[in-house]
Amino acid sequence: MENIELIFQKYYKYVKSYAVSLCFDEYLAEEITQETFYKALINIDKFRNECKMETWLCKIAKNEFLALKRKEKNLQLKQEIIPNFDDFVVRLENREQAKIVLEYATELESPYKDVFYMRTMGELSYSVIGEIFSKSENWARVTYYRARQKIAERMNNNE
């Protein structure tokens, strides 16, 4: 039980920020994070050290998010939730431009959209993103770069 508490303390913020990058909702991310640690607790014997603990927890969180998304078919990423990410928006020079970037990012197809949000909103490293998708770190870098290119191209076309 002590090990579980240490895992929770060490990875809670990491998993929650990843959950926020998936759903863009602080309360839903909290629910996903709690369910992730609950499932990790009951399945800790299945963890085989084939990947990092944070990667395993993020995979559980992603599965939880997908399960919630399946249950709520109408749950879609809406532009109204963007203001919840003031810390991200503040990092960009122009709030209006940030909204446009996020709007265009929501229209990207997977995996570009997923990788873009994991990297920018979740601040996950390329290696972790690659592990989540069972791909290489280089794949994550290239996918993120291509997502940025697609967004930039769309912005240039709409100017």
Secondary structure, DSSP 8 states (H G I E B T S, - for coil): -HHHHHHHHHHHHHHHHHHHHHH--HHHHHHHHHHHHHHHHHTGGG--SSS-HHHHHHHHHHHHHHHHHHHSTT----GGGGGGGHHHHHHSS-HHHHHHHHHHHHTS-TTHHHHHHHHHTS---HHHHHHHTTS-HHHHHHHHHHHHHHHHHHHHHT-
